[in-house]
Amino acid sequence: MIDSAQVLIGEMADRLLAADTAQRLIAILEDELLLLQAQPAALYLYDANAQVFYPVAGLGCEPPRHELPASAAPADGIVLTSAGQPVGLLTTGLNTDPRLRLLAGLLGPLLVQLHRRQLVVEELRETREIVAQLAVAGDLLRHLDLEVLLTKLLETGLNAVGAQVGAVLLPGASGALEVRVAWGLTAEHLAAIRLKDGRPVAEAVFSNGEPVVAARGDLRRVLDLSKLDARLDGILALALMARDRMLGVLLLANPTQDFGPAKRRLAETLCNLAGTAIDNALLVKDAIERERLRQEIDLARKVQEKMFPTVGLCLADLMVEGWSRPCNETGGDYYAFMPRPGGLVAMVGDVSGHGLGAALFTTMAHALAQQQFRAGSDLATAFRQLNEGLFHTRSGRFMTAAAVAVDQKSGICQYVSAGHTRTLWIHQGEVRWLDSTAMPLGIVPDLEIDPSPHLVLDPGDLLLLYSDGITEAAHDDGTTLGEERLADTVLAAWRSRLPPKRVLDLVAAAVDGFTSGRPQADDLTAVALARAGDGTVSGWQLALPS
């Protein structure tokens, strides 16, 4: 036969088992204690790590405010156990009633069961959150605009782990990390959040890929925050990677709850997706940038090609031709010639560097030179004005140049060379060299120019102005073409009575033959200027077109 105690236990157990939440259990327990006239009472739970009972509810009274050490449990308290281990404490002024002891015996295992149920419920809730956040994170893959993507990444990261502040950092042009998007954190804050070895957390994660996680209680142990003038309640810093390449760092801080394992797994999954998305966005950005640069280079090349004369110039017994071959899409070399009252002027220039920057600098030099030549300025004045204009660009570039102005009737020449390669002069069958008369253009604001050497272009004479890419063209063994080989080539052409255009063809062939087809290392440019011979000297005895 079932006695009354068993019935009481069964009924009490049924009522307690109806509790599906902690709040419901406390309400039922409060009713049970009221029936037993065991109020006021208090319920504590046991923290095994700290070995204390901490208050969770007051039953018929206000909840207690202080923890109770396990070693100092009150005499009127009943320790709640499960499988022989303490799980809680029930304090009440009535602890001798056997029914209260029965209630306490049921309450211990029930607290454990309810705790396990809540863990499962919490895990399911977190799982649902993870699924929802992953759906949002997956949406990152469709963003190809890098700035939009980084903003979405930070927003998603903050929401996913319940962080209040955060930042996304990517390496800049120098390779150092830069803040690209931030919420509640400044660059100064990030620099002050350091590991114990002094390295900023973001830089440490970026250098080795290892995450840094610290809850509020671990901050002082893990970090050096002596220079931080802001609140920090926790931190989670993770690497952004794709294809085994470090792309940046996601740093999240001040969570509403400590970053637990589930939050960390979610953040890691988010970073994996974000790394792929950032990699895609960077590839798209690079492709767009390359196309934009290609278009700019193509435009610069077309502009540069239009600067050069399209055909040679014949003026009475004077003939001039030009030729240029850049080492890439755009060059830093320049040449020009044009008629002027009583004669003509020819010029060759060489801008420091190569590529688009040098081409743009060359375009500016062309505009300045053309302005001076068309205004009829003498060469010294033209070079001083050209130097001043290039100096004030503050571009860090400079230009060497050589120019000659020839009087049509007398053959008398003005000559200026600003740090340029020596000009080759074939005079009455002899090789002569014309040295520089000034320093390169664009380095100092005021250009000092030595007087022009005495130079008369006699009938049959030839001048070759050229850039150093020709004489510095290298053979496989490292030797360069040099001035002597160039002079031999031009002198042979002069003796064969070749016109200026054929002279330039022969110079180009000499360079190509000497380098044996090696990739061109520098721009090649030359201008050949000749005065037809009168029959007294072997050379330019040409019938010039009228």
C-alpha positions in Angstrom: 0.0 0.0 0.0 1.2 3.5 -0.8 1.6 5.6 2.3 0.9 9.3 2.7 4.6 10.3 2.4 4.9 8.7 -1.0 1.7 10.4 -2.1 3.1 13.7 -0.9 6.3 13.2 -2.7 4.5 12.3 -5.9 2.3 15.3 -5.8 5.1 17.6 -4.9 7.2 16.1 -7.7 4.4 16.6 -10.3 4.1 20.2 -9.4 7.8 20.9 -9.5 8.3 19.0 -12.8 5.7 21.2 -14.4 8.4 24.0 -14.2 9.9 24.6 -17.7 11.8 27.7 -16.8 13.7 29.0 -13.8 11.1 31.7 -13.2 8.4 29.1 -13.2 10.3 26.9 -10.8 10.8 29.7 -8.4 7.1 30.5 -8.5 6.1 26.9 -7.8 8.8 26.6 -5.0 7.4 29.8 -3.4 3.9 28.2 -3.4 5.2 25.0 -1.9 7.0 26.9 0.9 3.9 28.9 1.6 1.9 25.7 2.1 4.6 24.4 4.4 4.6 27.8 6.3 8.4 27.9 5.6 8.6 31.5 4.4 10.6 33.7 4.3 13.3 31.7 2.5 16.1 32.1 0.0 17.4 30.0 -2.8 21.1 29.9 -3.7 23.0 28.1 -6.5 26.5 26.7 -6.1 29.5 27.8 -8.0 32.0 24.9 -7.8 34.9 27.0 -9.1 34.5 29.8 -6.6 33.1 27.4 -3.9 30.4 29.9 -3.0 26.6 29.9 -2.9 25.2 32.9 -4.8 21.6 34.1 -4.3 19.1 33.7 -7.1 15.7 34.4 -5.4 14.0 35.5 -2.3 10.9 33.4 -1.5 8.4 35.5 0.4 11.1 38.2 0.9 13.6 40.3 -1.0 16.5 38.2 -2.4 19.7 38.2 -0.4 22.5 40.5 -1.6 25.6 38.6 -0.6 27.2 35.3 -1.5 27.8 32.6 1.1 31.1 30.7 1.2 30.5 27.0 1.0 32.5 26.5 4.2 30.2 28.9 6.1 26.7 27.7 5.0 24.2 28.8 7.7 22.9 26.2 10.1 19.3 26.8 9.1 20.2 26.0 5.4 19.6 22.8 3.6 22.2 21.9 1.0 20.6 20.8 -2.3 22.5 17.9 -3.9 22.4 15.8 -7.1 24.4 12.6 -7.4 26.0 13.5 -4.1 27.3 16.8 -5.3 26.1 20.2 -4.0 24.1 22.2 -6.5 22.4 24.8 -4.3 21.2 25.9 -0.9 17.8 26.6 0.6 17.6 28.7 3.7 14.5 28.9 5.8 13.6 29.2 9.5 11.8 25.9 9.3 14.3 23.2 8.4 13.1 20.4 10.7 9.9 19.6 8.9 10.3 16.3 7.0 8.2 17.6 4.2 10.8 20.4 3.7 13.5 17.8 3.5 11.5 15.9 0.9 11.1 19.1 -1.1 14.9 19.8 -0.9 15.6 16.2 -2.0 13.5 16.7 -5.1 14.8 20.2 -5.8 18.5 19.3 -6.2 18.1 17.0 -9.2 15.4 19.2 -10.6 17.7 22.2 -10.6 20.3 20.1 -12.5 17.7 18.9 -15.0 16.4 22.4 -15.5 19.9 23.8 -16.0 20.6 21.1 -18.6 17.4 22.0 -20.4 18.2 25.7 -20.4 21.7 24.8 -21.8 20.0 22.9 -24.6 17.5 25.7 -25.2 20.3 28.3 -25.2 22.3 26.1 -27.6 19.3 25.9 -29.9 18.8 29.6 -29.7 22.5 30.2 -30.5 22.2 27.8 -33.4 19.3 29.6 -34.8 21.2 32.9 -34.4 24.2 31.4 -36.1 22.1 30.2 -39.0 20.5 33.6 -39.3 23.9 35.4 -39.1 25.5 33.0 -41.6 22.7 33.9 -44.0 23.6 37.5 -43.5 27.3 36.8 -43.7 26.8 34.8 -47.0 25.3 38.0 -48.4 28.8 39.6 -48.1 29.9 37.6 -51.1 27.8 39.5 -53.4 29.4 42.9 -52.6 32.2 43.8 -55.0 32.6 47.4 -53.8 35.3 47.1 -51.1 34.1 50.0 -49.0 30.5 48.8 -48.9 31.8 45.3 -48.1 33.9 46.4 -45.2 31.0 48.4 -43.8 28.7 45.4 -44.0 31.3 43.1 -42.5 31.7 45.3 -39.4 27.9 45.7 -39.1 27.4 41.9 -39.3 30.2 41.2 -36.9 28.9 43.6 -34.3 25.4 42.1 -34.5 26.6 38.5 -34.6 28.6 38.5 -31.4 26.8 41.3 -29.5 29.8 43.7 -29.6 29.3 47.4 -29.0 32.5 48.6 -30.8 34.7 47.3 -33.5 37.0 48.0 -36.5 38.2 46.5 -39.8 41.8 47.0 -40.6 43.5 46.3 -44.0 47.1 46.9 -45.0 47.8 50.2 -46.8 50.2 51.0 -49.6 53.1 50.8 -47.2 52.0 47.4 -45.9 51.1 48.8 -42.5 47.6 48.2 -41.1 45.1 51.0 -41.6 41.7 51.5 -40.1 39.2 51.2 -43.0 35.9 51.1 -41.1 35.4 51.6 -37.4 32.5 52.0 -34.9 33.3 53.5 -31.5 37.1 52.9 -31.9 39.8 55.3 -33.2 43.2 54.6 -34.5 44.6 55.8 -31.2 42.4 53.3 -29.3 43.6 50.5 -31.5 47.2 51.4 -31.1 46.8 51.5 -27.3 45.2 48.0 -27.1 48.4 46.0 -26.8 49.6 42.6 -25.8 51.9 42.2 -22.8 54.9 42.2 -25.2 53.9 45.7 -26.4 52.6 44.8 -29.8 49.2 46.3 -30.8 46.6 43.4 -30.8 45.6 44.0 -34.5 49.2 44.0 -35.7 49.9 40.8 -33.7 46.9 39.0 -35.3 47.9 40.3 -38.7 51.5 39.0 -38.4 50.8 35.5 -37.2 47.1 34.8 -37.9 46.4 33.7 -34.3 43.2 35.1 -32.8 43.2 37.1 -29.6 40.3 36.6 -27.2 40.0 38.0 -23.7 36.9 38.2 -21.5 36.5 41.0 -19.0 38.2 39.1 -16.2 41.2 38.2 -18.4 42.0 41.6 -19.9 44.6 42.6 -17.4 46.3 39.2 -17.6 46.4 39.2 -21.4 46.7 42.8 -22.4 48.6 46.0 -21.5 46.0 48.7 -21.3 48.1 51.3 -19.6 47.9 53.7 -22.5 44.2 53.2 -23.2 41.9 56.0 -22.2 38.6 54.2 -23.0 36.6 51.4 -21.4 37.3 47.9 -22.6 35.1 45.0 -21.3 36.3 42.2 -23.7 38.0 41.7 -27.0 37.9 39.4 -30.0 40.4 39.9 -32.8 40.5 37.6 -35.8 42.4 37.4 -39.0 40.8 37.9 -42.4 42.4 35.5 -44.9 41.9 34.0 -48.3 44.1 31.6 -50.4 46.6 31.5 -47.5 47.1 35.2 -47.8 46.6 37.6 -44.9 44.1 40.3 -45.9 43.3 42.2 -42.7 41.9 42.0 -39.2 38.4 42.2 -37.7 38.5 43.5 -34.1 35.3 43.4 -31.9 35.1 44.6 -28.4 32.9 45.4 -25.4 30.4 42.5 -25.8 27.0 42.6 -24.0 28.1 39.1 -22.8 31.5 37.5 -22.8 32.7 36.0 -26.1 31.9 32.4 -25.5 32.8 29.4 -27.8 29.6 29.8 -29.8 30.2 33.5 -30.5 33.8 32.8 -31.3 32.9 30.0 -33.8 30.3 32.4 -35.4 32.9 35.2 -35.7 35.5 32.8 -37.2 32.9 31.6 -39.8 32.1 35.2 -40.6 35.8 36.0 -41.1 36.2 33.0 -43.4 33.4 34.2 -45.6 34.5 37.8 -45.4 38.1 36.9 -46.4 36.8 35.3 -49.6 34.5 38.4 -50.2 37.4 40.8 -49.6 39.7 38.8 -51.9 37.0 38.9 -54.6 36.5 42.7 -54.1 40.2 43.3 -54.3 40.6 41.3 -57.5 37.7 43.3 -59.0 39.2 46.6 -57.8 42.6 45.6 -59.2 41.0 44.7 -62.6 39.2 48.0 -62.7 42.3 49.9 -61.7 44.4 48.1 -64.3 41.8 48.8 -67.0 41.7 52.5 -65.9 45.5 52.7 -65.9 45.6 51.0 -69.3 43.2 53.6 -70.7 45.2 56.4 -69.2 48.4 55.0 -70.6 46.8 54.5 -74.0 45.6 58.1 -73.9 49.0 59.4 -72.7 50.7 57.4 -75.5 48.4 58.9 -78.1 49.0 62.4 -76.7 52.7 61.8 -76.7 52.7 60.4 -80.2 51.0 63.6 -81.4 53.8 65.7 -79.8 56.4 64.3 -82.2 56.7 65.6 -85.7 55.0 63.2 -88.1 57.4 63.9 -91.0 60.9 65.3 -91.4 61.6 68.9 -92.2 63.5 70.3 -95.2 64.4 73.9 -95.3 66.6 75.0 -98.2 69.8 72.9 -97.7 68.9 71.9 -94.1 67.3 68.5 -93.4 66.1 67.1 -90.1 64.5 63.8 -89.0 63.5 62.4 -85.7 62.9 58.9 -84.2 61.8 57.6 -80.8 61.0 54.1 -79.4 59.9 54.0 -75.8 60.8 51.0 -73.7 57.1 50.6 -72.6 53.7 51.9 -73.5 54.7 55.5 -72.8 58.2 57.0 -72.7 60.1 59.8 -71.0 62.0 60.8 -74.1 61.1 63.8 -76.2 62.1 65.3 -79.5 60.9 68.2 -81.6 62.0 70.4 -84.5 60.3 73.3 -86.3 61.2 76.1 -88.7 61.8 79.6 -87.3 62.6 82.8 -89.0 65.8 82.4 -90.9 66.4 78.7 -89.9 65.2 75.9 -87.7 65.4 74.6 -84.2 65.7 71.0 -83.0 65.6 69.5 -79.5 65.9 66.1 -77.7 65.0 65.6 -74.1 65.1 62.8 -71.6 62.9 62.8 -68.4 64.0 60.8 -65.4 62.1 57.6 -64.9 59.7 55.8 -67.2 56.0 55.1 -67.6 53.0 57.3 -67.1 54.6 59.8 -64.7 57.5 60.4 -67.0 55.1 60.7 -70.0 53.0 63.4 -68.2 56.1 65.3 -67.2 57.3 65.1 -70.8 53.9 66.5 -72.0 54.4 69.5 -69.8 57.9 70.0 -71.0 56.6 69.9 -74.6 54.1 72.6 -74.0 56.6 74.9 -72.4 59.2 74.3 -75.1 56.8 74.9 -77.9 55.6 78.1 -76.3 59.1 79.4 -76.1 60.2 78.3 -79.6 57.1 79.7 -81.3 57.6 83.0 -79.4 61.0 83.2 -81.1 63.0 83.0 -77.8 66.7 82.3 -78.1 67.8 78.9 -76.7 69.2 80.2 -73.5 66.0 82.1 -72.7 63.8 79.1 -73.7 65.8 76.7 -71.5 65.6 79.1 -68.5 61.8 79.4 -68.9 61.5 75.6 -69.4 63.6 75.0 -66.2 61.5 77.4 -64.1 58.2 75.8 -65.3 59.5 72.2 -64.6 60.9 73.2 -61.2 57.6 74.5 -59.9 55.8 71.2 -60.7 57.5 69.9 -57.5 57.2 66.4 -59.0 60.6 65.1 -58.0 61.5 64.6 -61.6 64.0 66.3 -63.8 64.8 66.5 -67.5 68.0 66.5 -69.5 67.8 68.2 -72.9 69.9 69.4 -75.8 68.8 71.9 -78.5 70.3 73.5 -81.5 69.1 76.5 -83.5 70.6 76.8 -87.0 70.8 79.8 -89.2 69.7 78.8 -92.7 72.1 81.0 -94.6 75.3 80.9 -92.6 75.0 77.6 -90.8 75.9 79.3 -87.5 74.3 77.5 -84.6 73.2 78.3 -81.0 73.6 75.3 -78.8 72.4 74.5 -75.3 72.7 71.2 -73.4 71.2 70.8 -69.9 73.0 67.8 -68.5 72.3 65.8 -71.6 74.4 63.2 -73.4 77.1 64.7 -75.7 75.9 65.6 -79.1 77.7 64.0 -82.0 78.9 66.4 -84.7 80.4 65.1 -88.0 82.3 68.2 -89.2 84.1 67.9 -92.5 84.4 64.2 -92.0 85.7 64.4 -88.5 84.0 63.3 -85.3 83.5 66.0 -82.7 81.5 66.0 -79.4 79.5 68.9 -77.9 79.4 68.9 -74.1 76.7 70.0 -71.7 76.5 73.7 -71.0 74.1 73.6 -67.9 72.7 71.3 -65.3 69.5 69.3 -65.9 66.2 71.1 -66.0 63.8 71.2 -63.0 66.3 70.8 -60.2 67.0 74.4 -59.2 64.8 77.4 -59.7 67.4 79.5 -61.6 69.4 77.9 -64.4 72.9 79.0 -65.2 74.0 78.4 -68.8 77.5 78.5 -70.1 78.0 80.4 -73.4 77.3 78.4 -76.6 80.3 76.8 -78.2 81.4 78.1 -81.6 79.4 75.9 -83.9 79.0 76.4 -87.7 77.3 73.7 -89.6 79.2 73.6 -92.9 77.8 72.0 -96.0 78.0 68.2 -95.6 78.0 68.4 -91.8 75.7 66.3 -89.6 74.5 66.7 -86.0 73.1 63.8 -84.0 71.2 64.6 -80.8 70.2 61.5 -78.9 69.2 60.1 -75.5 71.4 58.0 -73.3 69.2 54.9 -74.0 71.2 54.5 -77.2 74.8 54.7 -75.9 73.8 52.7 -72.7 72.1 49.9 -74.7 73.8 46.7 -73.2 75.1 43.5 -74.7 74.7 40.1 -73.0 78.1 40.5 -71.4 77.2 43.8 -69.9 79.2 46.1 -72.2 77.4 49.1 -73.6 77.2 50.5 -77.2 79.0 53.6 -76.1 79.9 56.8 -77.9 82.7 55.3 -79.9 80.5 52.6 -81.6 77.7 55.2 -82.1 80.2 57.5 -83.8 81.5 54.7 -86.0 78.0 53.9 -87.1 77.0 57.5 -87.9 80.4 58.2 -89.6 79.9 55.2 -91.8 76.4 56.5 -92.7 77.8 59.9 -93.5 80.5 58.4 -95.8 77.7 56.4 -97.6 75.9 59.7 -98.1 72.8 58.4 -96.4 70.0 60.9 -95.7 69.0 61.7 -92.1 66.1 59.3 -92.0 68.4 56.4 -93.2 71.0 57.5 -90.6 68.4 57.0 -87.8 67.4 53.6 -89.3 71.1 52.6 -89.2 71.4 53.8 -85.5 68.3 51.8 -84.6 69.7 48.7 -86.4 73.0 49.1 -84.6 71.3 49.2 -81.2 69.2 46.1 -82.0 72.2 44.2 -83.3 74.4 45.1 -80.4 71.8 44.1 -77.8 71.0 40.8 -79.6 67.3 41.2 -79.2 67.4 41.7 -75.4 64.4 43.6 -74.0 64.8 47.3 -74.3 65.8 48.8 -71.0 65.4 52.5 -71.8 63.7 54.8 -74.2 65.6 55.4 -77.5 65.4 58.8 -79.2 67.5 60.6 -81.8 67.3 63.6 -84.1 69.6 63.8 -87.2 70.2 67.3 -88.6 72.2 67.7 -91.8 73.3 70.4 -94.2 73.6 69.4 -97.8 77.2 69.4 -99.3 78.5 71.6 -102.1 80.7 69.0 -103.7 83.9 70.0 -102.0 83.6 67.5 -99.2 82.3 63.9 -99.3 79.0 63.8 -97.5 75.6 65.4 -98.0 75.7 66.0 -101.7 72.0 65.7 -102.1 69.4 67.0 -104.5 66.9 68.3 -101.9 63.2 68.5 -102.9 62.0 71.9 -103.6 
